[in-house]
Amino acid sequence: MKKKKFVCSVCGYVHIGDKAPEECPLCHQKGVFVEVKQKGLNTNSNVYTIVYATVIVVIVAVLLSVVSMALKPRQEANIALDTKKQILSSLNIDLKGQDVDALYAEVIQEQTLADGQKIYVATLEGATKYIIPMNGAGLWGAIWGYMALDDDKNTIYGTYFNHASETPGLGGEITNPKFQDSFIGKHILHDGQVSGLGIMKPGNIAESMEQVDALSGATITSKGVEAMINSTLTAYAQFLSNTTEEATEPDVAAAIEPINTEEE
């Protein structure tokens, strides 16, 4: 409850409290206190608290909106740059000290197939590589990556995998270069048709497809990578099984699609 203000009419002594004293402690006169009515907002009232909180929330929301809009171009640029790094990494390129934007522009062409699917075509030392984007699900969340193929559209030249929330040391090991390098040289076609890849525990044998050893202790994530790869290859089956079909340039160059950044 808000305290009241009382002033002694004789000596001017000010008393703050719920009620006036019977006697002024300074001049010792009795019954001489007069209540002073305070103007302005009652800062102890519920109305003041609600209005104050509402104003603060609105101000903070406006500031956050302004900051978000100001940072949006930079955020989009960072996402685009990270996507370029991921695509180039699938080509086994060491990006340390490299100008990623310049290298990407030199090596990669973004193209669209007749059915509208996106594909990236790279030229490395005069050889053509086809890079296919992939998206899937692991144990705890999204996984994604890129697979680079030689110009025969059959032999894996390199891969890049990442995840949103897989367990470090287990499913999170899909980002380990050792796991990614185990795909190099594998073939995805059998008798000219897409057969896919098997990601299995050592000792298991896959029929009509080549296989890669699964991650130890991360069976579900390993199978998630397998499902992601094989569903993507199936979707691109017409392009992959036709060695004469080439990607065509779209009428308007497609912007790089933002893909999840590398965060645990």
C-alpha positions as CSV (number, residue, x, y, z in Angstrom):
1,M,0.0,0.0,0.0
2,K,1.3,3.5,-0.9
3,K,2.4,5.6,2.1
4,K,0.9,9.0,2.7
5,K,2.7,12.3,3.2
6,F,1.9,14.6,6.2
7,V,3.3,18.1,7.0
8,C,3.3,19.8,10.3
9,S,1.5,23.1,9.9
10,V,3.6,24.7,12.6
11,C,7.2,23.8,11.9
12,G,7.0,22.1,8.4
13,Y,8.2,18.7,9.6
14,V,7.3,16.0,7.0
15,H,6.1,12.6,8.0
16,I,5.6,9.7,5.6
17,G,3.4,6.9,6.8
18,D,-0.1,5.4,6.9
19,K,-1.4,8.1,9.2
20,A,-0.2,11.3,10.8
21,P,1.4,11.2,14.3
22,E,-0.6,12.6,17.2
23,E,2.3,14.9,18.1
24,C,5.0,16.5,16.0
25,P,8.3,15.1,17.0
26,L,10.0,18.4,16.2
27,C,7.8,21.1,17.7
28,H,5.8,18.8,20.0
29,Q,2.5,20.3,18.9
30,K,-0.5,18.0,18.7
31,G,-3.0,17.7,15.9
32,V,-1.1,20.0,13.6
33,F,-0.3,17.5,10.7
34,V,-2.0,18.1,7.4
35,E,-2.0,15.4,4.7
36,V,-0.4,16.4,1.4
37,K,-2.2,15.0,-1.6
38,Q,0.4,13.7,-4.1
39,K,-0.2,14.2,-7.7
40,G,0.8,12.0,-10.6
41,L,0.6,8.2,-11.2
42,N,0.3,5.8,-8.3
43,T,3.3,3.6,-9.0
44,N,2.1,1.0,-6.6
45,S,-1.2,0.5,-8.3
46,N,-2.0,-2.6,-10.4
47,V,-3.0,-0.3,-13.3
48,Y,0.5,1.3,-13.3
49,T,2.2,-2.1,-13.2
50,I,0.1,-3.4,-16.2
51,V,0.7,-0.2,-18.3
52,Y,4.4,-0.1,-17.5
53,A,4.9,-3.8,-18.4
54,T,2.9,-3.4,-21.6
55,V,5.0,-0.4,-22.7
56,I,8.2,-2.2,-22.0
57,V,7.1,-5.2,-24.0
58,V,6.1,-3.1,-27.0
59,I,9.4,-1.2,-26.9
60,V,11.4,-4.4,-26.7
61,A,9.4,-6.0,-29.5
62,V,9.9,-3.0,-31.8
63,L,13.7,-3.0,-31.1
64,L,14.0,-6.7,-31.8
65,S,12.1,-6.3,-35.0
66,V,14.4,-3.5,-36.1
67,V,17.5,-5.5,-35.2
68,S,16.2,-8.6,-37.0
69,M,15.4,-6.6,-40.2
70,A,18.8,-5.0,-40.0
71,L,20.6,-8.3,-39.6
72,K,18.5,-10.2,-42.1
73,P,20.7,-9.5,-45.2
74,R,23.8,-10.5,-43.3
75,Q,22.1,-13.7,-42.0
76,E,21.0,-14.6,-45.6
77,A,24.5,-14.0,-46.9
78,N,26.0,-16.2,-44.2
79,I,23.5,-19.0,-45.0
80,A,24.4,-18.8,-48.7
81,L,28.1,-18.8,-47.9
82,D,27.7,-21.9,-45.7
83,T,25.7,-23.7,-48.4
84,K,28.5,-23.0,-50.9
85,K,31.1,-24.4,-48.4
86,Q,29.0,-27.6,-48.0
87,I,28.7,-28.1,-51.8
88,L,32.5,-27.5,-52.3
89,S,33.3,-29.8,-49.4
90,S,31.5,-32.7,-51.2
91,L,34.2,-32.3,-53.9
92,N,36.9,-33.0,-51.3
93,I,38.2,-29.4,-51.7
94,D,40.3,-28.0,-48.8
95,L,38.6,-24.6,-48.2
96,K,41.2,-23.4,-45.7
97,G,42.4,-19.9,-46.8
98,Q,40.2,-20.0,-49.9
99,D,37.9,-17.3,-51.2
100,V,34.7,-19.4,-51.1
101,D,32.6,-17.1,-53.2
102,A,35.2,-16.8,-55.9
103,L,36.0,-20.5,-55.9
104,Y,32.3,-21.4,-56.1
105,A,31.7,-19.1,-59.0
106,E,34.7,-20.7,-60.8
107,V,33.9,-24.3,-60.2
108,I,30.1,-24.7,-59.7
109,Q,27.1,-24.1,-62.0
110,E,23.6,-24.4,-60.6
111,Q,21.4,-26.1,-63.1
112,T,17.9,-27.5,-63.3
113,L,16.8,-30.8,-64.8
114,A,13.8,-31.1,-67.1
115,D,11.6,-32.1,-64.2
116,G,12.5,-29.1,-62.1
117,Q,15.0,-30.8,-59.8
118,K,18.1,-28.9,-58.9
119,I,21.6,-30.2,-59.5
120,Y,25.0,-28.7,-59.3
121,V,27.6,-29.3,-62.0
122,A,31.3,-28.9,-61.2
123,T,34.3,-28.7,-63.4
124,L,37.5,-29.9,-61.7
125,E,40.7,-30.2,-63.7
126,G,38.7,-30.6,-66.9
127,A,36.5,-33.3,-65.4
128,T,32.7,-33.0,-64.8
129,K,31.2,-33.8,-61.4
130,Y,27.5,-33.9,-60.6
131,I,26.5,-32.9,-57.1
132,I,23.1,-33.9,-55.7
133,P,21.5,-32.2,-52.6
134,M,20.0,-34.5,-50.0
135,N,17.7,-34.0,-47.0
136,G,16.5,-36.6,-44.5
137,A,15.9,-37.4,-40.8
138,G,18.2,-38.9,-38.2
139,L,17.5,-40.1,-34.7
140,W,16.8,-36.6,-33.1
141,G,16.3,-34.3,-36.1
142,A,17.1,-33.2,-39.6
143,I,20.1,-34.5,-41.5
144,W,21.3,-33.2,-44.9
145,G,24.1,-33.3,-47.3
146,Y,25.5,-33.5,-50.8
147,M,26.8,-36.3,-52.9
148,A,29.3,-35.7,-55.7
149,L,29.4,-38.2,-58.6
150,D,31.9,-38.6,-61.4
151,D,30.8,-37.9,-65.0
152,D,29.6,-41.6,-65.3
153,K,26.8,-40.6,-62.8
154,N,27.6,-43.9,-61.0
155,T,30.9,-43.5,-59.1
156,I,30.8,-41.5,-55.9
157,Y,33.5,-38.8,-55.9
158,G,32.8,-37.3,-52.5
159,T,30.1,-36.7,-49.9
160,Y,29.2,-34.1,-47.3
161,F,26.8,-34.8,-44.4
162,N,25.6,-32.7,-41.5
163,H,22.9,-32.8,-38.8
164,A,20.9,-30.5,-36.5
165,S,20.9,-32.5,-33.3
166,E,22.4,-35.9,-33.4
167,T,24.3,-37.2,-30.4
168,P,28.0,-36.2,-30.3
169,G,30.3,-39.2,-30.7
170,L,27.5,-41.4,-32.0
171,G,25.1,-40.1,-34.7
172,G,27.0,-36.9,-34.8
173,E,29.9,-38.8,-36.4
174,I,28.2,-38.4,-39.8
175,T,30.2,-35.2,-40.0
176,N,33.5,-37.1,-39.5
177,P,35.6,-37.1,-42.7
178,K,36.5,-40.7,-42.1
179,F,32.8,-41.7,-42.4
180,Q,32.2,-39.4,-45.4
181,D,35.4,-40.7,-47.2
182,S,34.2,-44.3,-46.9
183,F,31.6,-43.5,-49.6
184,I,34.3,-42.5,-52.2
185,G,34.6,-44.9,-55.1
186,K,31.3,-46.7,-54.3
187,H,28.8,-47.2,-57.1
188,I,25.1,-46.4,-57.0
189,L,24.0,-48.2,-60.2
190,H,23.4,-51.8,-60.9
191,D,22.8,-52.9,-64.5
192,G,22.3,-49.3,-65.5
193,Q,19.6,-48.7,-62.9
194,V,19.8,-47.0,-59.5
195,S,20.5,-49.6,-56.8
196,G,21.5,-47.2,-54.0
197,L,23.8,-47.9,-51.1
198,G,23.6,-50.0,-48.0
199,I,24.9,-48.6,-44.7
200,M,25.3,-51.7,-42.5
201,K,27.1,-53.2,-39.6
202,P,30.4,-54.8,-40.7
203,G,29.9,-58.4,-41.9
204,N,26.4,-57.8,-43.3
205,I,26.1,-58.2,-47.0
206,A,23.8,-56.1,-49.2
207,E,22.2,-57.6,-52.3
208,S,22.7,-55.8,-55.6
209,M,24.2,-52.7,-54.0
210,E,27.5,-51.6,-52.5
211,Q,27.7,-50.9,-48.8
212,V,29.4,-48.7,-46.3
213,D,30.0,-49.6,-42.6
214,A,27.5,-48.1,-40.3
215,L,28.5,-45.9,-37.4
216,S,29.2,-47.8,-34.2
217,G,26.4,-47.2,-31.7
218,A,24.4,-45.1,-34.1
219,T,22.2,-47.6,-36.0
220,I,19.2,-45.3,-36.4
221,T,21.2,-42.3,-37.6
222,S,23.1,-44.6,-40.0
223,K,19.9,-45.9,-41.4
224,G,18.6,-42.4,-41.7
225,V,21.6,-41.5,-43.9
226,E,21.0,-44.6,-45.9
227,A,17.3,-43.7,-46.4
228,M,18.2,-40.1,-47.3
229,I,20.7,-41.2,-49.9
230,N,18.5,-43.9,-51.5
231,S,15.3,-41.8,-51.5
232,T,17.2,-39.0,-53.2
233,L,18.9,-41.3,-55.7
234,T,15.5,-42.8,-56.6
235,A,14.1,-39.3,-57.1
236,Y,17.0,-38.6,-59.5
237,A,16.8,-42.0,-61.2
238,Q,15.9,-40.8,-64.6
239,F,18.9,-38.4,-64.7
240,L,21.3,-40.9,-63.2
241,S,20.3,-43.9,-65.4
242,N,20.5,-41.9,-68.6
243,T,24.1,-41.2,-69.3
244,T,23.3,-38.9,-72.2
245,E,20.9,-36.6,-70.3
246,E,22.4,-33.4,-69.2
247,A,21.2,-30.7,-66.9
248,T,19.8,-27.6,-68.6
249,E,20.2,-24.0,-67.5
250,P,17.0,-22.4,-66.0
251,D,15.6,-19.3,-67.5
252,V,16.5,-17.4,-64.4
253,A,19.5,-18.5,-62.3
254,A,18.2,-20.1,-59.2
255,A,19.4,-18.7,-55.9
256,I,21.0,-21.1,-53.5
257,E,18.4,-22.6,-51.2
258,P,19.1,-21.9,-47.5
259,I,19.9,-25.2,-45.8
260,N,20.3,-25.8,-42.0
261,T,23.5,-24.4,-40.7
262,E,26.0,-26.3,-38.8
263,E,24.7,-26.1,-35.3
264,E,24.5,-28.7,-32.6
